[in-house]
Amino acid sequence: AVVSTQSTGAQKMVRDPEKDKELAMLGRCEMVVRCLRVLYVSAGKGCIPLSEVAQEISDNPRVNMSTSLAEDHIRLLLKVAPEWLSTAQIRKKHYLKLNRNLDTNRVVDAIRCRQALLQN
């Protein structure tokens, strides 16, 4: 019985690799949010293709990530802040739509809440 208690305690000490990956991504999401906001304001468009958004983020020297990693961060933001960022498929192409009326600080707060939830 003692061995099973110790193994359960050890299992609790080891974190889930998926949670660690999501926590690391959430740590970089604040900068991605700021880049998205600047991109949408400067472009003046309501919807931008996902591939173009990911490329713009990966080209930004402040973010420093690959295009595929940028897409992963965007997909995470779609889950964390669905009221701010949404997706639509038009003619087999995925587009991102950003709610410019929502304050980016609320999005950052949602990211931080998600981080706190995963850390516990």
C-alpha positions as CSV (number, residue, x, y, z in Angstrom):
1,A,0.0,0.0,0.0
2,V,2.9,2.3,0.7
3,V,4.4,1.8,-2.7
4,S,1.1,2.8,-4.4
5,T,0.8,5.9,-2.3
6,Q,4.4,6.9,-3.3
7,S,3.8,6.3,-7.0
8,T,0.6,8.4,-6.8
9,G,2.5,11.2,-5.2
10,A,5.2,11.0,-7.8
11,Q,2.6,11.0,-10.6
12,K,1.1,14.2,-9.1
13,M,4.6,15.9,-9.2
14,V,5.1,15.2,-12.9
15,R,3.2,17.7,-15.1
16,D,1.4,16.8,-18.2
17,P,3.6,17.6,-21.3
18,E,0.6,19.0,-23.1
19,K,-0.1,21.4,-20.2
20,D,3.6,22.5,-20.3
21,K,3.4,23.1,-24.0
22,E,0.2,25.1,-23.7
23,L,1.7,27.2,-20.8
24,A,4.8,27.9,-23.0
25,M,2.6,29.0,-25.9
26,L,0.4,31.1,-23.6
27,G,3.5,32.9,-22.4
28,R,4.2,34.0,-26.0
29,C,0.6,34.8,-26.9
30,E,0.6,38.3,-25.4
31,M,3.1,39.4,-28.1
32,V,1.0,37.6,-30.8
33,V,-2.1,39.5,-29.6
34,R,-0.3,42.8,-30.0
35,C,1.0,41.8,-33.5
36,L,-2.5,40.8,-34.6
37,R,-4.0,44.1,-33.4
38,V,-1.4,46.1,-35.3
39,L,-1.8,43.9,-38.4
40,Y,-5.5,44.3,-38.5
41,V,-5.5,48.0,-37.8
42,S,-2.8,48.8,-40.4
43,A,-4.4,46.5,-43.0
44,G,-7.9,48.0,-42.6
45,K,-9.5,44.7,-43.5
46,G,-12.1,42.8,-41.6
47,C,-10.8,39.4,-42.6
48,I,-7.3,38.2,-43.5
49,P,-6.4,34.7,-44.7
50,L,-4.9,32.6,-41.9
51,S,-1.8,31.8,-43.9
52,E,-1.1,35.6,-44.4
53,V,-1.6,36.3,-40.7
54,A,0.8,33.5,-39.7
55,Q,3.4,34.7,-42.2
56,E,3.1,38.3,-40.9
57,I,3.6,37.1,-37.3
58,S,6.5,34.9,-38.2
59,D,8.1,37.8,-40.1
60,N,7.9,40.1,-37.0
61,P,11.3,40.3,-35.3
62,R,9.7,40.7,-31.8
63,V,7.8,37.4,-32.0
64,N,10.6,35.2,-33.6
65,M,8.7,32.0,-34.5
66,S,8.1,29.8,-37.5
67,T,4.9,30.1,-39.6
68,S,3.6,26.8,-38.4
69,L,4.2,27.8,-34.7
70,A,2.4,31.1,-35.4
71,E,-0.6,29.1,-36.7
72,D,-0.5,27.0,-33.5
73,H,-0.6,30.1,-31.4
74,I,-3.5,31.5,-33.5
75,R,-5.4,28.3,-32.9
76,L,-4.8,28.6,-29.2
77,L,-6.0,32.2,-29.2
78,L,-9.2,31.0,-31.0
79,K,-9.9,28.8,-28.0
80,V,-8.8,31.3,-25.3
81,A,-10.5,34.4,-26.8
82,P,-13.3,33.4,-29.2
83,E,-15.0,36.7,-28.7
84,W,-11.9,38.5,-30.0
85,L,-10.7,36.2,-32.8
86,S,-12.8,34.0,-35.0
87,T,-12.4,32.0,-38.1
88,A,-14.4,31.6,-41.3
89,Q,-13.9,29.3,-44.3
90,I,-14.5,30.9,-47.6
91,R,-13.9,28.9,-50.8
92,K,-11.7,26.3,-49.0
93,K,-9.5,29.1,-47.5
94,H,-9.5,29.9,-43.8
95,Y,-9.8,33.5,-42.8
96,L,-9.4,35.2,-39.5
97,K,-11.7,38.0,-38.2
98,L,-10.6,40.2,-35.3
99,N,-13.1,42.0,-33.2
100,R,-11.5,45.5,-33.1
101,N,-14.1,46.8,-30.6
102,L,-12.8,44.5,-27.9
103,D,-9.9,45.8,-25.8
104,T,-6.7,43.8,-26.2
105,N,-6.2,44.1,-22.4
106,R,-9.2,41.9,-21.9
107,V,-7.7,39.3,-24.2
108,V,-4.4,39.5,-22.3
109,D,-6.4,39.0,-19.1
110,A,-8.0,35.9,-20.5
111,I,-4.6,34.5,-21.4
112,R,-3.3,35.2,-17.9
113,C,-6.4,33.5,-16.4
114,R,-5.8,30.5,-18.6
115,Q,-2.2,30.4,-17.5
116,A,-3.1,30.5,-13.8
117,L,-5.7,27.7,-14.3
118,L,-3.1,25.5,-16.0
119,Q,-0.4,26.1,-13.3
120,N,-2.6,24.9,-10.5
